[in-house]
Amino acid sequence: MLKQFFTVVVYLFAAIGFFLVAGYGAVRFGFTNEPGIVDTQREAFLGSSVGVLSPSNGDWKISNEWRVLEEAIRRDEEVIKRAARDAGVPARLIIANLVSEQLRLFFTEREAFKQFFYPLKILGPQTQFSWGVMGMKEETAIPVEEHLKNSSSPFYLGPAYEDVLNFQEGTDDVKTSRFARMTDQYDHYWSYLYAGLYMKQVESQWRHAGFPIDGNVGIISTLYNIGFDRSVPKADPQVGGSAIQIGAKTYSFGGLASEFYYSDLLNDIFPR
């Protein structure tokens, strides 16, 4: 009996180990990456499930998804403004990327939207391959922290920002602490702060390279979506990123963020 129990335990841990390794491999080798597009009105930037609640024409501004998102954002008004102030970026810029990230989640995870996000009017926090309400991956969050300390990096923001993401003194398990702060479903401050700092860092990179993108919402949002490794300063960047299917229309991540930013939506509390 004891031997059978031991065998079951061994197989159970083996199965858990297999799924953990498979998940790591999927992220490491890019199998979880989503296909990207470039806005149809522009040249290449990278070179290259609709449910019953969804609008049929792709106009997200009149969808139930947007109404849920708007209500949730209004509840987070103060924490968003605090994170934006600490990151040194406009609050509306963070919101623009939040809108793209959350609408992508709402229109992809239809059952979760109908069962949780819609009735509770909440943001969708992610905890697997991407973290928190801003959908940032760990391999992006770590460089955001490191760039703050590296004065020789083109992403460096200056001494005033060096300690912004410091972990509590005496923290032994930084990895666990990072996960906890970015996936906290009751306080989204850290998700917004990491996102804001990322955007400010790529602005710094491009400015140092002689191709400033400060205030260019579509480009900054595209870079937020595609990550540090693919942020290559050049003279003619184009808006693009992950494809987001809303009804019959396909948006790019950067294009959708820009569309929100220059709209009148939420302009009463997050003005341009």
N, C-alpha and C positions, 0 to 999 in steps of 0.2 A: 504494500500500500504506500509506504514511504517512498519507495523507488519510483512508483508511478507519479506520485505528487512531484518529486524532484524532476522527473522527465518533463512534466507539463510546465513547470516553472522555467526550465531551460529553454523549451520551445517558445514560451511566451516572451522571454527576454530576447531571444534570437529574432523573433518577429518584430519586436519594438526596435531593436538595433537596425534591422534591415530598412524599416520605414524611415528612421532618422537619417541613415546614410543616403537613402534614395532621395530624401528631401533636400539634403545638403548638396548632393550631386546635381539635382535639378536646378537649384539656384546657382551653383558654382559654374555650370556650363551653359547657363542661359536658357534652359528649357522652359522656365517660367516667364520669360520675357514675352511681352505682348507685341503683336505686329504693329508697326508704326506707319503713319502716312504723312504726306506733306500736303498742306492746304492746296486745293485745286487751283486757286488763283495765283500760285507762286511756283517758282522753280524748286528743285530738290534741296532740302536742308541737310539730309543725311546721305544724299546720293540715291538716293533712291526715291439679347433675348427679350424680345419685347413682350410684355405681359398685358393683361387686360387694363391696367391702370395707365398705360403709356399712350402718349398722343400719336395719332397715325401719321401726322405730317412732319414730325421731327422737331416741332417748336417746343423746346424744353421750358421756355418761359411761361407757358400756360399749363404745364403738366402738374400732376399730383406730386411727382418727385421734387419739383422745384418748391412747391408749397411746403413740403416737409422740411426741405433743406433750409429754406428761408427762416422758418420758425426756429429751427435748431441753431442757426447762426445768430439770430437775434438774442437767444438766451446766452450765447457765448460772447456777446459784445465786449464786455469789460476785459475778459481774459485775452481775447484777440488783440485788443488795443494795447494791453500791457506787454504782450509778447512782441508786437510790432515795434513798440517804443524801445524795448530792450535790444531788439535786433537792428534797429535803425533803418527800417523799411516802412513804406506806407501800409497801413492795415488792409487797404483794399487790394493790394498786390497779393498778400497772403490769402485773402478771401477768394480771389480769382482762381488760384490754384486749388483751394479747397473745393470750390464749385466743380471744377473739372474732375477732381479725384472722387468726390462723393457722387456726382451724377453717373460717372463710369461704374461705380459700385452699385448704385441703385438700379441701373438699367441692365446690369449683368447678373446680379444676385437677386433674381425676381422673387423667389420664395422668401428670402430673408427680408426683402423690402416689404412684402405684403404682410408678413407675420410679425415683424419687429419694428422696422424703421417707420413704416406708415402709421400704425396705430399709436406708437409711442412718441413720434415726431422727434427722433434722435438722429445724431450722426452715426455713421457706421465705422467703428474702430476696427482696424485689422491687426492680427496678431501672429500671422504665419510668415509668408515670404516678405510682406511689407507690413510696416507697423503704424498703428495709430490712425487718427482721422485724416492725416495728410499723406498716408501711404508711403512713408520713407523706409527704404531698406537699411538694414544694419550696415551693409558695406558702403552706404552713403553717409550714415550718421557718424560713423567713426572718423572718416576724413574731415567732416565738418568740425569735430572736436579738435583734431590734430592741426588743422589749418589755423586755428585761433592762436596756437602756441608757436608756430613756425614763422619767424619774422622774415625768412628768406623765400617764403612761398608767395607766388603771385596772388594767392587767395587770402593772404594775411590782411586783417582789418585794422591792425594797430593795437597798442597796449591797452586801450580802453575796453577791448573785447576779449582779452586773453583769459579772463577768469569767469566769463559768462556761463560756461557749461561745466564748471568744476563740479565734481561729485563731492558729497559730504566727506569731510576729513575722517580718515579711518575706515573708509569703505574698502572692504576686501574683494568683493565680487562686483567689479565694475560692469561686467557683461549683464548680470542679472539686474543691477540697478538701472542700467540704460534701458533695458527692456521694460522695467516697471514704470519708469518715468514717461516713456513714449507711448505706452499702451494703456495708461490710466483712463478708464472710461468715465471717471467723474471729474477729472481736471485735464483739459487738453492743452494746457499752457506749454508744456515741453514740445509737443508735436508742432504747435505754431512757431515756437521759438527756433527749433532746428530748421524748419522750413524757411523762415525769414532769414536766418544766418546763411543758409545755403544760397539763397538768391543774392544776398549782399556780397557773398564771396565770389560768385561767378561774375557779378558786375565788376568787382575789383580786378579779377583776372583779365577780363576783356579790356578794361580801361588801361591796365598796365601794358597790354599788347598793342595799344593804339587803335582799338576798335570799340569805343564806348557804346554800351547798350543801356545805360542808365535810363529808366523810365520806359523802355521798350517792352511792354507787357507780354506781347506774343512771343518774343524771342526768349525772355527770361523764363517764361512758363514752359516753353519747349525744352530749355536747358534743365529746368527742374525735373521734368519728366524723363529725360534721357540720361541724366547722371554726369558726374564729374569727368569720367573717362572720355565722354563724347562731347565735352565742352571744348571746342577747338576754335579760338578766336579767328575771325576772317572778315573780309570786307562786306560780304553779301549774305549774311545769315538769313534763313527763311523759317517761317513758322511751320511747325509740324508736331510730331510726336505720336503717341499711341492713338489708334483709331477708336473712337467712342461712338457706338451705334445708338441713336435715339430715334425711335420710330423708323421712318423711311429715310432718315438722313444720317450721314456719317460725318462726324466732326473730328478734327485733330485736337489733341490735348491743349496745345498752345492756342489754337484758334478759338476753342470754346472758352478758355480763360480770358482771352482778349475780348471776346464778345460780351462776356459778363462785365468786365472792367469798364468798358465804354458805354454800357447800358445805364439806365436810370435805376436799376434794381438796387435796393438797400442804400441808395445814395443819401437817405436821410440820416443814417448813422455811420456809414463808411463813404464819405464823399471822395470824389476824385481829386 
